Amino acid sequence: METTDKYTIRKQNELVILEEIIKSGPLSRAELAKICGLNKATVSEIVKTLIDRKLVTETGIGTSTQAGGRRPIILQFIAKAGISISIDVGYNYIAFMLTYLDGSIIQEHYQENIKIDRHNVCNSILDIYRLCKEQAPPTEYGIIGIAIAIHGVTLDNEIIFTPYYDLNKLNLVEIIEKETGIPVLIENEANLSAIAELAYHSHFSNLVSISIHSGIGAGIILDKELHYGKNGYAGEIGHTILFPGGKACPCGNRGCLEQYYSEKAILERFSLLNWEGHQSSFHQIAQAVEQNNEETIKLLKETAKYISIAINNVNNTYNPDVIFLNSELIRTIPSLLETIKEELTCFMIDDIEVTSSSLGNRAILIGATYLNIQHFLGIKSLYFSKEQIYNN
Ligand SMILES: [Zn+2]
């Protein structure tokens, strides 16, 4: 049907123009027309709709072209049109971030030493929602969505498998949407970290972000899209078998990588070393290294060796442009990254950048923010600038 096609094309053009204003703005209608390959009349008509929807504003007068003529009016995305809530639900922490539509942070909070389970998770999320609602500045669209990071496998907005807390098959989205009346998205934490890297490094089309937390998971971006596999298990590298017949894993296999070298496993193993600190934290591990504690150094060398095997396997499977590592242990002990790199001896990884994520433990929440805003605006890709995130 011709009218439907016209409508679809018009809608697609609207999204392309909005995405370009967010990415390259402030810019003029003429510049937009040139970049998007559309005629000026179409651009003007669409820009009017975006201005009416209070997503774009005219901010001022630009400089005239060399040929002279009228100086163009400049357009800008209204980042303060709405508010996004992101919540990271770990098995022993819960964190949230309240942002505007450009990812700039209004508020963030991290609560540790809390045990999350299927009985308290909904109330914990609803408490955060109420707090955010109270503190959110007034905006045109209000709270546009709640994006929740799950430390486990998710697919099509459903929880599939959570080995370190019992959220399996919990109908989280429906419960929270019913209580709040706001769209809820859920996504795997490693996938969100990968999306966050893409938001800041839009020049990469293929990247892998390896998250080493309670488990070990990889978010895989191929041609700028998340790769899930049939059941959402793509990137579950923590369940690749390192030692056949080894320790039992909740996935049903034995000897999985994450049973030995997730941060949770390393902390447990460090606590068994009876180091004089008697506590088990990354800071304590760093102290033991500084004091040349032989057993701790041996544990870290072994960790570097086996994590490098995982990285090698990821490269030989996906050969991405870059591999980001998201690990609090590596952030606390940066020399661990160098040791991991020394173990990467295959020539096929020589020109692949392997680096620690600069987003730190914010990566998951930033990825969730991206997902929320992308879903609300309906656009394909978003671009965050570091200044936006940190200068607010
Ligand atoms: Zn496993």
Residues whose N, C-alpha, C, O or C-beta is under 5 A from the ligand:
A	BS01	ZN	G238 H239 C249 C251 N253 C256
